[in-house]
């Protein structure tokens, strides 16, 4: 991370020296370098783990620190580097091999073996260029991430155009992600000659997004978006079990051995259509609303609706309570524990693909210091944000998410 910061500061200094001192002044897109330090803590619980066929503990905790550095290369160009890690412990994934923990195996008890925890690491580089009149913005990005069972690289680009004295905005973005899986199977299927292993290790995702934003009045702003995603390759998870209703049960200790792993089609097309309306009531209250309709060719359709009401309680402090509702239909390939038949071609007992409804309640607090009185070296503290969200799904899954962020700006 020190190397990344050194390179960015060097680029920033070089870009400043390289500017033509005789050029006509124009406002910079980003006045000074900014650093965001972010962190979140996530804790979930439930009884429908996909690793154990839709019946078993879903306990998981995760801590994710991230740093984002944005550097103005000159008046028009901004380079942003985003790097983070995620350390987690998972009772569900620990039962990929439930017999390696030294205790009696049970789908509702976490194993203490090697698969009970892991570390994810990833980062991205984003470049944005604005035209002289600030009515056009071109962007490009590249990303990379790695975990114990997969490796991913991505790249993409975007274009934004502003019209009507910047009251109207249209945008388009394209992204490609190329993932490679390490095929890890549940312990009872390893070294079994009759077990049919998956024949693919790659998953490619291609997305195309369109956006439209319009200032409708002095108080009202609206936007719409359309996102299209095509996925190809390995779309099932190799270590998720499925249990059939027409085969006899097999046990080892208190753990029922799987009948097969999850098997899903190698193609999926997703469509999401969304809209936002933001209304400025007065200097104290703003209402932000969002709705999205989603559907895919696996039989899932969903509705998402949310509302957030920022309340400015002083010049520096804002609180923003929020609520989100989500509802979806089940995939054509989903069935609960011991409901699938062995004669089916595709099957999963992952409750993320089931029919369910969910509610999320949240509260955030934001502190802004426009004078950056608190300093850390050559950087002043610009803002502090803290949020807490509670999620409840009618299948029993629930989680708490706490996140915090500090923004520093160079002075």
Secondary structure, DSSP 8 states (H G I E B T S, - for coil): -HHHHHHHHHHHHHHHHHS-TTS-----SSSS-EEEEEEEEEEEE-SB-TTTTT-B---EEEEEEEEEEEEESSSSEEEEEEEEEEEEEEHHHHGGGTTSSSS--BTTS---SGGGEEEEEEEEEEEEEE-TTS-EEEEEEEEEEEETTEEEEEEEEEEEEEETTTTEEEEEEEEEEEEEE-----GGGTT-TT----S--EEEEEEEEEEEEEE-SSSEEEEEEEEEEEEEE--S-TT-EE-BTTS---EETBEE--SEE-B--SEEEEEEEEEEEEEE-SSSBEEEEEEEEEEETTS-EEEEEEEEEEEE-SSSEEEEEEEEEEEE---TTB--TTTB-TT-SSBB--GGGS-EEEEEEEEEEEEE-TT--SEETTEEEEEEEEEEEEEEETTS-EEEEEEEEEEEEE-
